[in-house]
Amino acid sequence: MRSLKHQILILLLGSLFLLAVCFLAVLGWYMKDRVVAATIIKAQTDLTTCGEIIDKTYPGSWSVQEGNLYKGTTKINLNNDLVDYLSRLTGDTVTIFLGDTRVATTVLGSNGERVIGTKVSANVAQTVLEDGQTYIGEANVVGQWHQSGYAPLRAENGNIIGIFYVGISHAYEQEIITRSLITMAVLGLALTILIALLTWFFIQRVIINPLHNIMLGTRDVATGHMTQKVKVSGTKEIEELEDAFNQMVEQFQSFTGEINRATSSNQESEPIEINIGTVTESTQGSEGVIQTAVTAEQEQKPKLDTAWFIAEEELPKGLNQTTLVQITQFLQTNRRPLSSEEVAEGVKLTRVTVRRYLEFLEDRGVLISKLKYGIGRPVKLFIPS
């Protein structure tokens, strides 16, 4: 079963991931509309700009001479320099039509060559050539969709003799959207990590650590240390849990005191008479059984170095043999300098309880201590002597 800490972490990361995905989906949908609107404005602007550049570069009116399109005295048919220059300037595809036929273009076919001689789409021809209007919108250009602008080319007498075209491919729109989403995803990821770290730090400090301290305090009570209360800080619910735990410890202390007083009273008022002969006889008759029981009990006790063994009656008030054995076993298993926090984490008891045992062992000469200096307060390390 996962711990509460892991469950909170999974919930936190899952929520942030779901939020990030939803944010990117909404952003992508919003940006698509904005990019389409921006490309329409760009098509209109580029159409006007390129028209003015052509008028200034090639003075004169549009005309048809011997089946070729002219601007002033300059022949436009197969004038790749003109359309290539305008394409580099705007980043668009550029085409000039004589009637509905391409005579100069940067649009390439599947074979990689310019699609000279191909026709404009029927709906564009209707709008521009017949109705004399500028067409702005999506158009199929040699099998690929573009956000396009088509303007009529008029001769000196006002007749429409051709079309000037600029177009922005959907691949360009998609590239803009993709770049923007990647940028937002990177920024969003950095922000998500920052929020996750701050949230995790808050949860660890306000919920996880107080609960961990209360759990260690409960272990202390379970091992017989009913004098230890916990002091934690956190939310209202955590503080209420702390108060309830400390009240439980006080009730245990009161209950234990009453039992001790009652036991002492019974022992004083009811002296026990022992028939020495009977005990001696029973002892002699059961010598083998007693010896076997003692041997079994010794085998059940944890094996400790003789230097670490301290009898129950030698322990000060508030310490017990079981917890001492647990701590000394951990110290013997990890023969290296250890702080009280590390030992407490290893034996799953509170640091206050463990420190009392460590200081007792230090007084007995089993451990020695030294201070380790670093960033912050010095740490007291306990080392087997």
N, C-alpha and C positions, 0 to 999 in steps of 0.2 A: 504494500500500500504506500502511495506517495505521501510524503510529509506535507504539512500545511504550507511550509515555505515553498516547496516545489509546485504545489497546486496554485498558490498565489502567483508565482513566477509564470507558469503556463498561462493562466488567465490574463495576466498583464500583457505578456507578449502577444497572445492571440488577439486580444482586444486592439492593441496598437497595430498589428498587421492588418486586421479587418478594416480598421479606420483608414489606414494608408491606402489600401486597395480601393475602397469606396471613394476616397478623396481623389485618387488618380483617375478613376473612371469618370467621375463628375467633371474633373478638370479637362480630361480628353474630349468629352462631349461639348463642353463650353468652348474649348479652344478651336474645335473644328468649325463651329459657326463663326468665330472671330477671324480665323484664318481665311475662310471663304470670303467674308466681307472685306478683309484686307487685300486679297488677290483681285477682287473686283475693282477696288479703288486703284490698285496698282495698274491693272489693265487699262483703265480709263486714262490714268496719268501718263503711262508709257505711250499710249496711242497718240495723245496730244503732243507729247515731247518729241517723239520720233517724226511726226508730221512736220513740226517746226524745224527740226534739224534738216530734213530733206528739202524743205523750201529754201532754207538759207544756204545749203550746200549746192543745190542745183536750182538756180533761179529759172523762172519760166513756168508755163502751164503744162498740164498733162495733155498728151496727145498720142494718137496712133498713127504711125507712119510705116507703110509697107508691111503691115501686119505685126509691127513691133511697138512696144510701149516706150514712150519717151517722156522725160521730165526736162522741159526746156530743150536743150540740144543734146542731152545725155540719154543714151540708150539704157533702158532699165532691164530689158531681157537679159538673163544670165549675168546680171551685175552682182556677183557674189560678194564683192568688197563692201558694197553698201549694206546688204542685209547682215553680213557678218559683223560689221562695225556696230550696227544698231543692236544686234543680239548681245555682243560683249558689253555694251553700254547698259543695257537693261536687265540682262539675264534671261530674256524671253526668247521664244522662237519667233522669227519674223518672216513674213511672206508678202510678196507683191503679186497681185493677180492682174492679168489682162482679161477683162470680162470675168468669167468664172474659172479661168485656168491659171495655174501657178507658172510664173515666168522667172521668178527669183525667190529663193527660199532657203532657210536654214533647217527646215524639217527634213529628217532623214528617213528613208524607208528601211525595210527589214534587211536589205542588202548593204546598208550603210551609205547609200548614195542619195543625193538630193532628189526629192520627188517632183522634179520639173514636169509640167504637162498634166498633172493630176487636177481634179476638179474640187471646188468648194462644195460643202454639203448643201442640200437642196433648201433647207430652212434658212440658212444664212444667205444664200443667193436670193431667195424671195424677199428677205428683210432689207438687204443692202442694195442689190442691183435693181430690183423692181420697185420697192417702196422708198428707196433713197434714204433709209435711216441707218444710224449706227447701231451695231449689234454688240451687246455686252452680256456675256454669260457663258455657260458651258457649251462646248462644241466638240464634235468628233473630228479630230485632225489625223487623217491617215491611220485610223484604227485606235488612236489614243485620245482620251478625254483631256481637254485643256480648259482652263478658265480664260476666255478669249475676248478680244476686242477687234471688231471689223468696222472700218470706216470707208465710205464710198470715195472713189477718185473721180473727180469731175474735170471734163475738158473745159476749154475757155468758153464754149457756148453753153455750158451747164449740163451737158449730157454726161451720164455716168458711164465711164469706160473701164473701170477696174475697181479693185479693192485693196486696201492696205490692212494687214493683219499683224497683231502681236498676241502671243499666248503663253500662259503659265501652266505647265503640266501638273497633273494631280500628284505626280511623284514629288514635285517640289513642295506642294502643300503638305504631303505626308512627311517629308523630311523636316519641315518647320515644326510640325506637331510632335514628331518623334524627338527632335532635339530639345524642345521645350519640356516634354514629359520626362526625359532623362534628367534634365537639369532640376526639375521640380522633385523628381524621385530621389536624387542625391541629397538635395537640401532637406527633403522630408525624412529621409533615412537618418541623416545626422540629427535632426530635431527629435525624431522618434527615439533614437538611442539616448539622447540627453534626457528626455522626459522619462524614459524607462529607468535610467540610472537614478535620477532624483526620486522617482516614485518608489523604486526598490529600496533606496537608502531610507526613505521615510517609513516604509512598511517594516523594514528590518529593525529600525530603532524604536518605533512606536508599538509594534505588534509582536514581531517574532522574538526579539530579545527579552521583553518582559515575560512572555509566555515561557520561554526557555528557562528563565530564572525561577519562575514559579514551579516549573516541572522539577528543577534541581532541588528546590526547597521541599517538594513532596517526597523526593527520593530520600532526603535527609530524615524526614519524619518516619519514612518506612524503615530506615536503618536504625532507628532508635534515638535520633537527635531531635528531640521534641522541644528543644530550647531555642531553635533557630527560626527566626521570622524573616520574611522577605521584604525588601523595600524596592519597589519598581516605580517607574514613571511612565505614563502612557495615556491612552484615552480613558474616558470615564468608565467604560466597561472593564478595562484592565485594572484600574484602581479599585473598582468594586470587587473584582476577583481577588486582588491582593488583600483587601480588608477581610473578605470571607475566609481566605487561607489563614491569615494571622489569628482570626477568631477561633478557627479550628485548632490551631496550635495551642492557644490559651486554654481551650476546653480540655485538650489532651493533658496539658500540664496540671490543671486542676484535678482531673480525673486520676492521673497517676499519683499525685500527692495524697489523695484520699485513700487510694489502695495501699500506698506505702504506710500511711498512718494506721490503717486497719490491720495490716499485716504485723506491724510492730506491736500493736496492742494485743493481738492474739498470741504472739510469741511470748510476751511478758506474763499474760494471765494463764496460759496453759503450758506449763513446763512439761517437756517430754521425758518419760522415763525409759531408759534403754537397758535391756537385759544383756549385760556384757557377755555372759556365757552363751546366750543364744546367738548373738552376732558373731562371736568367735567361731562357734560351731558351724554356723551357716557359711562363714567365710572359708573355713577349712574345707567344708564339703563342696564348695563351689569355686575352688581356686582356679580350676581349669577354665571354667566358664568366664570368670572375671578377667583372667589373663587374655582370653580370646576377645572379649569385648573391648578391653583397653587397646589391644593391637589393632582391631578394626577401627576404633575411634581415631587412633594415630594415623592410620592410612587415609582416613577421610579428611584430616586436617590438611590445609595447604602446606606444601613443603617450603620452608623458609630457611635462610641461612641462620645459624645460631646467633650471629651478631644482631640480626633483625628481630629475633623473638623476644617479646615482652609479655610477661604474664598479665592476666586480667586484673589481678589485684594491684599491679604496679601502675595502672593507668589512672590518670587524674579524673576527677568527676566530669562527666559530660562526654568522655571518650569510651568507645567500646572495642572489644577485641575483633569483632567481625569486620568493621570498617577499617581498622588498623591493618589487618591482614590484606584486605583488598587494595589499600594504598601501597603497602610495602611490596606486594606482588607486582603492581604496576611499575614501581620504582626499580625493582630488580630486572624486570623485562626490558625497560628502557634505561639502560645505564648511561645516562648522559645528563648534563645540566638541564633541569626542568623548572619552569616557573609554576607557581600555584595555579595559575589559569590553565596551563597545559595538563597538569595532573587532574584538576577538577573536571576538565573536558574528557579526560581518559577514563575516569572512574564514575562519571555522571553524577557528581555531587556539586554542591555550591562551593564557590571559591573560599568563602569564610570558614566553612567546615573543614575543608581540606587544609587550609593554612594552619589551623589549630593542630592538626596531626603532624604536619611538616615541622612546625616549630617545636612540638614535643620531641620528635625524632632528632631534631637539631640539638635540643637540650641534652638528650641522652648520648650525643656524640655519634649517632648513626649517620647523620647528614651534616654537611657543612654548607654554608651559603656564601654567595658573593653577589655584588651588584653589577649588572650589565648596563653600561651607559650608551645612549643613542639619542635618537630624536624623541623628545618628550621626557617623561619621568623615567628614572632608572628602574630596571626590572630586577627583582631579587630572584636569583637562581639557586636551586637546591641540588647538591652534588653528593652522591654516596661517598662516605669517608673511607 
